[in-house]
Amino acid sequence: MPYSCFFRITGIRLKELSNLQVTGVLLDEGSLRINQGKGRKARLIPIERIAMGKWRRYLLQRGSLDHSYLWVNLDNNPFYLAAFE
C-alpha cells in the first residue's frame, strides 16, 4: 500500500506516518496505534475493511527486518521524515 494513499485516507500526521511501527498495525482490531502523536498522546486510527487485504500483503512483502519501522525503501532501510516531505 503506497504511503501517500494511506496518508490521505487516514488523516495521519506526517511525523506519525514516518514513525509508525509494525507493532502498531493492529489488523485483528482493525486499527493503527500511534504511540507519540500530537501532544505525545497515544491514539488509535481505524483501518477500513477494504484496506485490510492491502495491509496484509504489504506486511508479507516487507517481511522480517532488523528494525520495526513500517515503511521501508528498496534497501529495506526505514523511511525517515525527510523522505516523506
Jmol script that loads the backbone (N, CA, C; Angstrom):
load data "model"
ATOM      1  N   MET A   1       0.857  -1.172   0.000  1.00  0.00           N
ATOM      2  CA  MET A   1       0.000   0.000   0.000  1.00  0.00           C
ATOM      3  C   MET A   1       0.898   1.227   0.000  1.00  0.00           C
ATOM      4  N   PRO A   2       0.778   2.064  -0.998  1.00  0.00           N
ATOM      5  CA  PRO A   2       1.617   3.251  -1.028  1.00  0.00           C
ATOM      6  C   PRO A   2       1.319   4.165   0.155  1.00  0.00           C
ATOM      7  N   TYR A   3       2.374   4.675   0.769  1.00  0.00           N
ATOM      8  CA  TYR A   3       2.179   5.508   1.962  1.00  0.00           C
ATOM      9  C   TYR A   3       1.414   6.779   1.657  1.00  0.00           C
ATOM     10  N   SER A   4       1.524   7.314   0.430  1.00  0.00           N
ATOM     11  CA  SER A   4       0.813   8.554   0.107  1.00  0.00           C
ATOM     12  C   SER A   4      -0.696   8.351   0.133  1.00  0.00           C
ATOM     13  N   CYS A   5      -1.154   7.206  -0.344  1.00  0.00           N
ATOM     14  CA  CYS A   5      -2.583   6.878  -0.310  1.00  0.00           C
ATOM     15  C   CYS A   5      -3.034   6.730   1.140  1.00  0.00           C
ATOM     16  N   PHE A   6      -2.250   6.046   1.916  1.00  0.00           N
ATOM     17  CA  PHE A   6      -2.557   5.838   3.326  1.00  0.00           C
ATOM     18  C   PHE A   6      -2.631   7.172   4.067  1.00  0.00           C
ATOM     19  N   PHE A   7      -1.713   8.053   3.744  1.00  0.00           N
ATOM     20  CA  PHE A   7      -1.654   9.374   4.373  1.00  0.00           C
ATOM     21  C   PHE A   7      -2.952  10.143   4.138  1.00  0.00           C
ATOM     22  N   ARG A   8      -3.440  10.131   2.920  1.00  0.00           N
ATOM     23  CA  ARG A   8      -4.664  10.862   2.583  1.00  0.00           C
ATOM     24  C   ARG A   8      -5.902  10.240   3.214  1.00  0.00           C
ATOM     25  N   ILE A   9      -5.985   8.925   3.216  1.00  0.00           N
ATOM     26  CA  ILE A   9      -7.187   8.234   3.691  1.00  0.00           C
ATOM     27  C   ILE A   9      -7.378   8.366   5.197  1.00  0.00           C
ATOM     28  N   THR A  10      -6.309   8.251   5.960  1.00  0.00           N
ATOM     29  CA  THR A  10      -6.423   8.204   7.416  1.00  0.00           C
ATOM     30  C   THR A  10      -6.356   9.552   8.096  1.00  0.00           C
ATOM     31  N   GLY A  11      -5.744  10.541   7.469  1.00  0.00           N
ATOM     32  CA  GLY A  11      -5.560  11.829   8.116  1.00  0.00           C
ATOM     33  C   GLY A  11      -4.418  11.808   9.130  1.00  0.00           C
ATOM     34  N   ILE A  12      -3.593  10.776   9.072  1.00  0.00           N
ATOM     35  CA  ILE A  12      -2.453  10.657   9.983  1.00  0.00           C
ATOM     36  C   ILE A  12      -1.479  11.806   9.714  1.00  0.00           C
ATOM     37  N   ARG A  13      -0.837  12.283  10.735  1.00  0.00           N
ATOM     38  CA  ARG A  13       0.143  13.360  10.598  1.00  0.00           C
ATOM     39  C   ARG A  13       1.435  12.802  10.006  1.00  0.00           C
ATOM     40  N   LEU A  14       2.171  13.648   9.306  1.00  0.00           N
ATOM     41  CA  LEU A  14       3.385  13.221   8.612  1.00  0.00           C
ATOM     42  C   LEU A  14       4.406  12.582   9.555  1.00  0.00           C
ATOM     43  N   LYS A  15       4.635  13.195  10.696  1.00  0.00           N
ATOM     44  CA  LYS A  15       5.603  12.635  11.645  1.00  0.00           C
ATOM     45  C   LYS A  15       5.116  11.290  12.176  1.00  0.00           C
ATOM     46  N   GLU A  16       3.814  11.167  12.422  1.00  0.00           N
ATOM     47  CA  GLU A  16       3.254   9.894  12.876  1.00  0.00           C
ATOM     48  C   GLU A  16       3.434   8.820  11.810  1.00  0.00           C
ATOM     49  N   LEU A  17       3.233   9.199  10.564  1.00  0.00           N
ATOM     50  CA  LEU A  17       3.384   8.264   9.453  1.00  0.00           C
ATOM     51  C   LEU A  17       4.808   7.737   9.364  1.00  0.00           C
ATOM     52  N   SER A  18       5.784   8.627   9.472  1.00  0.00           N
ATOM     53  CA  SER A  18       7.179   8.202   9.349  1.00  0.00           C
ATOM     54  C   SER A  18       7.653   7.390  10.544  1.00  0.00           C
ATOM     55  N   ASN A  19       7.029   7.575  11.702  1.00  0.00           N
ATOM     56  CA  ASN A  19       7.429   6.840  12.904  1.00  0.00           C
ATOM     57  C   ASN A  19       6.610   5.582  13.163  1.00  0.00           C
ATOM     58  N   LEU A  20       5.669   5.282  12.294  1.00  0.00           N
ATOM     59  CA  LEU A  20       4.783   4.133  12.505  1.00  0.00           C
ATOM     60  C   LEU A  20       5.584   2.833  12.548  1.00  0.00           C
ATOM     61  N   GLN A  21       5.302   2.009  13.540  1.00  0.00           N
ATOM     62  CA  GLN A  21       5.993   0.738  13.744  1.00  0.00           C
ATOM     63  C   GLN A  21       5.098  -0.426  13.312  1.00  0.00           C
ATOM     64  N   VAL A  22       5.719  -1.527  12.941  1.00  0.00           N
ATOM     65  CA  VAL A  22       4.965  -2.724  12.557  1.00  0.00           C
ATOM     66  C   VAL A  22       4.054  -3.160  13.699  1.00  0.00           C
ATOM     67  N   THR A  23       4.530  -3.036  14.914  1.00  0.00           N
ATOM     68  CA  THR A  23       3.727  -3.442  16.075  1.00  0.00           C
ATOM     69  C   THR A  23       2.511  -2.546  16.283  1.00  0.00           C
ATOM     70  N   GLY A  24       2.486  -1.401  15.608  1.00  0.00           N
ATOM     71  CA  GLY A  24       1.353  -0.502  15.701  1.00  0.00           C
ATOM     72  C   GLY A  24       0.214  -0.849  14.752  1.00  0.00           C
ATOM     73  N   VAL A  25       0.440  -1.807  13.857  1.00  0.00           N
ATOM     74  CA  VAL A  25      -0.594  -2.237  12.919  1.00  0.00           C
ATOM     75  C   VAL A  25      -1.382  -3.357  13.592  1.00  0.00           C
ATOM     76  N   LEU A  26      -2.592  -3.047  14.012  1.00  0.00           N
ATOM     77  CA  LEU A  26      -3.429  -3.998  14.755  1.00  0.00           C
ATOM     78  C   LEU A  26      -4.535  -4.502  13.839  1.00  0.00           C
ATOM     79  N   LEU A  27      -4.184  -5.429  12.948  1.00  0.00           N
ATOM     80  CA  LEU A  27      -5.148  -5.907  11.964  1.00  0.00           C
ATOM     81  C   LEU A  27      -6.335  -6.602  12.613  1.00  0.00           C
ATOM     82  N   ASP A  28      -6.102  -7.349  13.675  1.00  0.00           N
ATOM     83  CA  ASP A  28      -7.207  -8.045  14.351  1.00  0.00           C
ATOM     84  C   ASP A  28      -8.222  -7.063  14.928  1.00  0.00           C
ATOM     85  N   GLU A  29      -7.752  -5.899  15.331  1.00  0.00           N
ATOM     86  CA  GLU A  29      -8.631  -4.870  15.888  1.00  0.00           C
ATOM     87  C   GLU A  29      -9.098  -3.874  14.833  1.00  0.00           C
ATOM     88  N   GLY A  30      -8.482  -3.929  13.647  1.00  0.00           N
ATOM     89  CA  GLY A  30      -8.848  -3.005  12.586  1.00  0.00           C
ATOM     90  C   GLY A  30      -8.423  -1.576  12.858  1.00  0.00           C
ATOM     91  N   SER A  31      -7.222  -1.422  13.431  1.00  0.00           N
ATOM     92  CA  SER A  31      -6.761  -0.059  13.726  1.00  0.00           C
ATOM     93  C   SER A  31      -5.242   0.029  13.741  1.00  0.00           C
ATOM     94  N   LEU A  32      -4.763   1.252  13.779  1.00  0.00           N
ATOM     95  CA  LEU A  32      -3.340   1.548  13.923  1.00  0.00           C
ATOM     96  C   LEU A  32      -3.148   2.253  15.248  1.00  0.00           C
ATOM     97  N   ARG A  33      -2.087   1.898  15.937  1.00  0.00           N
ATOM     98  CA  ARG A  33      -1.780   2.553  17.210  1.00  0.00           C
ATOM     99  C   ARG A  33      -0.652   3.551  16.972  1.00  0.00           C
ATOM    100  N   ILE A  34      -0.945   4.800  17.254  1.00  0.00           N
ATOM    101  CA  ILE A  34       0.052   5.863  17.172  1.00  0.00           C
ATOM    102  C   ILE A  34       0.499   6.126  18.595  1.00  0.00           C
ATOM    103  N   ASN A  35       1.764   5.844  18.905  1.00  0.00           N
ATOM    104  CA  ASN A  35       2.235   5.954  20.281  1.00  0.00           C
ATOM    105  C   ASN A  35       2.578   7.375  20.697  1.00  0.00           C
ATOM    106  N   GLN A  36       3.135   8.155  19.801  1.00  0.00           N
ATOM    107  CA  GLN A  36       3.513   9.517  20.173  1.00  0.00           C
ATOM    108  C   GLN A  36       2.959  10.485  19.147  1.00  0.00           C
ATOM    109  N   GLY A  37       1.687  10.749  19.259  1.00  0.00           N
ATOM    110  CA  GLY A  37       1.038  11.692  18.365  1.00  0.00           C
ATOM    111  C   GLY A  37       1.201  13.116  18.866  1.00  0.00           C
ATOM    112  N   LYS A  38       0.344  13.971  18.377  1.00  0.00           N
ATOM    113  CA  LYS A  38       0.373  15.373  18.784  1.00  0.00           C
ATOM    114  C   LYS A  38       0.183  15.475  20.297  1.00  0.00           C
ATOM    115  N   GLY A  39       1.027  16.223  20.948  1.00  0.00           N
ATOM    116  CA  GLY A  39       0.960  16.345  22.396  1.00  0.00           C
ATOM    117  C   GLY A  39       1.450  15.095  23.110  1.00  0.00           C
ATOM    118  N   ARG A  40       2.183  14.250  22.383  1.00  0.00           N
ATOM    119  CA  ARG A  40       2.724  12.987  22.915  1.00  0.00           C
ATOM    120  C   ARG A  40       1.638  12.054  23.441  1.00  0.00           C
ATOM    121  N   LYS A  41       0.459  12.165  22.873  1.00  0.00           N
ATOM    122  CA  LYS A  41      -0.647  11.303  23.284  1.00  0.00           C
ATOM    123  C   LYS A  41      -0.762  10.122  22.328  1.00  0.00           C
ATOM    124  N   ALA A  42      -1.099   8.972  22.869  1.00  0.00           N
ATOM    125  CA  ALA A  42      -1.356   7.793  22.045  1.00  0.00           C
ATOM    126  C   ALA A  42      -2.784   7.866  21.520  1.00  0.00           C
ATOM    127  N   ARG A  43      -2.988   7.337  20.319  1.00  0.00           N
ATOM    128  CA  ARG A  43      -4.331   7.291  19.768  1.00  0.00           C
ATOM    129  C   ARG A  43      -4.451   6.134  18.795  1.00  0.00           C
ATOM    130  N   LEU A  44      -5.677   5.752  18.484  1.00  0.00           N
ATOM    131  CA  LEU A  44      -5.949   4.697  17.521  1.00  0.00           C
ATOM    132  C   LEU A  44      -6.602   5.300  16.287  1.00  0.00           C
ATOM    133  N   ILE A  45      -6.193   4.809  15.128  1.00  0.00           N
ATOM    134  CA  ILE A  45      -6.772   5.234  13.858  1.00  0.00           C
ATOM    135  C   ILE A  45      -7.433   4.011  13.241  1.00  0.00           C
ATOM    136  N   PRO A  46      -8.712   4.086  12.908  1.00  0.00           N
ATOM    137  CA  PRO A  46      -9.378   2.924  12.311  1.00  0.00           C
ATOM    138  C   PRO A  46      -8.860   2.632  10.899  1.00  0.00           C
ATOM    139  N   ILE A  47      -8.825   1.345  10.552  1.00  0.00           N
ATOM    140  CA  ILE A  47      -8.453   0.904   9.212  1.00  0.00           C
ATOM    141  C   ILE A  47      -9.728   0.397   8.542  1.00  0.00           C
ATOM    142  N   GLU A  48     -10.010   0.863   7.346  1.00  0.00           N
ATOM    143  CA  GLU A  48     -11.189   0.406   6.628  1.00  0.00           C
ATOM    144  C   GLU A  48     -11.016  -1.060   6.219  1.00  0.00           C
ATOM    145  N   ARG A  49     -12.118  -1.789   6.198  1.00  0.00           N
ATOM    146  CA  ARG A  49     -12.076  -3.206   5.824  1.00  0.00           C
ATOM    147  C   ARG A  49     -11.456  -3.422   4.451  1.00  0.00           C
ATOM    148  N   ILE A  50     -11.755  -2.526   3.531  1.00  0.00           N
ATOM    149  CA  ILE A  50     -11.220  -2.645   2.169  1.00  0.00           C
ATOM    150  C   ILE A  50      -9.687  -2.645   2.176  1.00  0.00           C
ATOM    151  N   ALA A  51      -9.091  -1.908   3.078  1.00  0.00           N
ATOM    152  CA  ALA A  51      -7.636  -1.784   3.124  1.00  0.00           C
ATOM    153  C   ALA A  51      -6.951  -2.948   3.835  1.00  0.00           C
ATOM    154  N   MET A  52      -7.689  -3.781   4.552  1.00  0.00           N
ATOM    155  CA  MET A  52      -7.077  -4.849   5.351  1.00  0.00           C
ATOM    156  C   MET A  52      -6.236  -5.803   4.492  1.00  0.00           C
ATOM    157  N   GLY A  53      -6.749  -6.197   3.345  1.00  0.00           N
ATOM    158  CA  GLY A  53      -6.003  -7.095   2.463  1.00  0.00           C
ATOM    159  C   GLY A  53      -4.720  -6.467   1.966  1.00  0.00           C
ATOM    160  N   LYS A  54      -4.770  -5.182   1.664  1.00  0.00           N
ATOM    161  CA  LYS A  54      -3.569  -4.471   1.211  1.00  0.00           C
ATOM    162  C   LYS A  54      -2.536  -4.394   2.329  1.00  0.00           C
ATOM    163  N   TRP A  55      -3.017  -4.176   3.549  1.00  0.00           N
ATOM    164  CA  TRP A  55      -2.094  -4.148   4.698  1.00  0.00           C
ATOM    165  C   TRP A  55      -1.405  -5.496   4.856  1.00  0.00           C
ATOM    166  N   ARG A  56      -2.183  -6.563   4.780  1.00  0.00           N
ATOM    167  CA  ARG A  56      -1.602  -7.905   4.932  1.00  0.00           C
ATOM    168  C   ARG A  56      -0.548  -8.169   3.854  1.00  0.00           C
ATOM    169  N   ARG A  57      -0.863  -7.824   2.619  1.00  0.00           N
ATOM    170  CA  ARG A  57       0.096  -8.020   1.519  1.00  0.00           C
ATOM    171  C   ARG A  57       1.365  -7.204   1.740  1.00  0.00           C
ATOM    172  N   TYR A  58       1.198  -5.949   2.149  1.00  0.00           N
ATOM    173  CA  TYR A  58       2.376  -5.116   2.383  1.00  0.00           C
ATOM    174  C   TYR A  58       3.253  -5.711   3.482  1.00  0.00           C
ATOM    175  N   LEU A  59       2.642  -6.142   4.569  1.00  0.00           N
ATOM    176  CA  LEU A  59       3.415  -6.708   5.679  1.00  0.00           C
ATOM    177  C   LEU A  59       4.136  -7.986   5.257  1.00  0.00           C
ATOM    178  N   LEU A  60       3.523  -8.801   4.416  1.00  0.00           N
ATOM    179  CA  LEU A  60       4.181 -10.004   3.902  1.00  0.00           C
ATOM    180  C   LEU A  60       5.347  -9.633   2.996  1.00  0.00           C
ATOM    181  N   GLN A  61       5.153  -8.653   2.131  1.00  0.00           N
ATOM    182  CA  GLN A  61       6.225  -8.210   1.240  1.00  0.00           C
ATOM    183  C   GLN A  61       7.373  -7.583   2.023  1.00  0.00           C
ATOM    184  N   ARG A  62       7.043  -6.822   3.052  1.00  0.00           N
ATOM    185  CA  ARG A  62       8.060  -6.174   3.874  1.00  0.00           C
ATOM    186  C   ARG A  62       8.906  -7.213   4.582  1.00  0.00           C
ATOM    187  N   GLY A  63       8.258  -8.258   5.060  1.00  0.00           N
ATOM    188  CA  GLY A  63       8.975  -9.343   5.722  1.00  0.00           C
ATOM    189  C   GLY A  63       9.542  -8.944   7.074  1.00  0.00           C
ATOM    190  N   SER A  64      10.413  -9.780   7.579  1.00  0.00           N
ATOM    191  CA  SER A  64      11.043  -9.560   8.877  1.00  0.00           C
ATOM    192  C   SER A  64      12.382  -8.850   8.672  1.00  0.00           C
ATOM    193  N   LEU A  65      12.557  -7.733   9.345  1.00  0.00           N
ATOM    194  CA  LEU A  65      13.774  -6.938   9.206  1.00  0.00           C
ATOM    195  C   LEU A  65      14.402  -6.694  10.574  1.00  0.00           C
ATOM    196  N   ASP A  66      15.573  -6.059  10.574  1.00  0.00           N
ATOM    197  CA  ASP A  66      16.292  -5.755  11.820  1.00  0.00           C
ATOM    198  C   ASP A  66      15.708  -4.572  12.575  1.00  0.00           C
ATOM    199  N   HIS A  67      14.708  -3.907  12.018  1.00  0.00           N
ATOM    200  CA  HIS A  67      14.084  -2.759  12.671  1.00  0.00           C
ATOM    201  C   HIS A  67      12.576  -2.926  12.585  1.00  0.00           C
ATOM    202  N   SER A  68      11.850  -2.117  13.328  1.00  0.00           N
ATOM    203  CA  SER A  68      10.396  -2.272  13.364  1.00  0.00           C
ATOM    204  C   SER A  68       9.642  -1.150  12.660  1.00  0.00           C
ATOM    205  N   TYR A  69      10.351  -0.279  11.941  1.00  0.00           N
ATOM    206  CA  TYR A  69       9.662   0.779  11.193  1.00  0.00           C
ATOM    207  C   TYR A  69       8.819   0.139  10.091  1.00  0.00           C
ATOM    208  N   LEU A  70       7.612   0.642   9.931  1.00  0.00           N
ATOM    209  CA  LEU A  70       6.689   0.065   8.957  1.00  0.00           C
ATOM    210  C   LEU A  70       7.110   0.336   7.522  1.00  0.00           C
ATOM    211  N   TRP A  71       7.434   1.579   7.225  1.00  0.00           N
ATOM    212  CA  TRP A  71       7.732   1.969   5.846  1.00  0.00           C
ATOM    213  C   TRP A  71       9.215   1.844   5.577  1.00  0.00           C
ATOM    214  N   VAL A  72       9.551   1.132   4.499  1.00  0.00           N
ATOM    215  CA  VAL A  72      10.954   0.906   4.149  1.00  0.00           C
ATOM    216  C   VAL A  72      11.189   1.289   2.685  1.00  0.00           C
ATOM    217  N   ASN A  73      12.458   1.587   2.375  1.00  0.00           N
ATOM    218  CA  ASN A  73      12.827   1.882   0.993  1.00  0.00           C
ATOM    219  C   ASN A  73      13.267   0.588   0.302  1.00  0.00           C
ATOM    220  N   LEU A  74      13.776   0.685  -0.908  1.00  0.00           N
ATOM    221  CA  LEU A  74      14.160  -0.507  -1.670  1.00  0.00           C
ATOM    222  C   LEU A  74      15.302  -1.287  -1.021  1.00  0.00           C
ATOM    223  N   ASP A  75      16.084  -0.621  -0.188  1.00  0.00           N
ATOM    224  CA  ASP A  75      17.180  -1.286   0.524  1.00  0.00           C
ATOM    225  C   ASP A  75      16.740  -1.825   1.878  1.00  0.00           C
ATOM    226  N   ASN A  76      15.427  -1.794   2.140  1.00  0.00           N
ATOM    227  CA  ASN A  76      14.841  -2.235   3.411  1.00  0.00           C
ATOM    228  C   ASN A  76      15.283  -1.405   4.604  1.00  0.00           C
ATOM    229  N   ASN A  77      15.712  -0.186   4.351  1.00  0.00           N
ATOM    230  CA  ASN A  77      16.023   0.752   5.425  1.00  0.00           C
ATOM    231  C   ASN A  77      14.778   1.591   5.694  1.00  0.00           C
ATOM    232  N   PRO A  78      14.598   2.052   6.919  1.00  0.00           N
ATOM    233  CA  PRO A  78      13.399   2.834   7.220  1.00  0.00           C
ATOM    234  C   PRO A  78      13.358   4.163   6.476  1.00  0.00           C
ATOM    235  N   PHE A  79      12.152   4.536   6.061  1.00  0.00           N
ATOM    236  CA  PHE A  79      11.923   5.880   5.546  1.00  0.00           C
ATOM    237  C   PHE A  79      11.920   6.811   6.749  1.00  0.00           C
ATOM    238  N   TYR A  80      12.589   7.927   6.618  1.00  0.00           N
ATOM    239  CA  TYR A  80      12.564   8.918   7.681  1.00  0.00           C
ATOM    240  C   TYR A  80      11.726  10.103   7.224  1.00  0.00           C
ATOM    241  N   LEU A  81      11.421  10.965   8.124  1.00  0.00           N
ATOM    242  CA  LEU A  81      10.531  12.098   7.873  1.00  0.00           C
ATOM    243  C   LEU A  81      10.907  12.854   6.597  1.00  0.00           C
ATOM    244  N   ALA A  82      12.170  13.093   6.375  1.00  0.00           N
ATOM    245  CA  ALA A  82      12.627  13.840   5.189  1.00  0.00           C
ATOM    246  C   ALA A  82      12.223  13.143   3.889  1.00  0.00           C
ATOM    247  N   ALA A  83      12.125  11.822   3.905  1.00  0.00           N
ATOM    248  CA  ALA A  83      11.765  11.078   2.692  1.00  0.00           C
ATOM    249  C   ALA A  83      10.291  11.284   2.331  1.00  0.00           C
ATOM    250  N   PHE A  84       9.465  11.620   3.305  1.00  0.00           N
ATOM    251  CA  PHE A  84       8.042  11.812   3.054  1.00  0.00           C
ATOM    252  C   PHE A  84       7.725  13.228   2.598  1.00  0.00           C
ATOM    253  N   GLU A  85       8.611  14.162   2.852  1.00  0.00           N
ATOM    254  CA  GLU A  85       8.331  15.571   2.536  1.00  0.00           C
ATOM    255  C   GLU A  85       8.620  15.880   1.089  1.00  0.00           C
TER     256      GLU A  85
END
end "model"
wireframe off; spacefill off
backbone 0.3
color backbone group
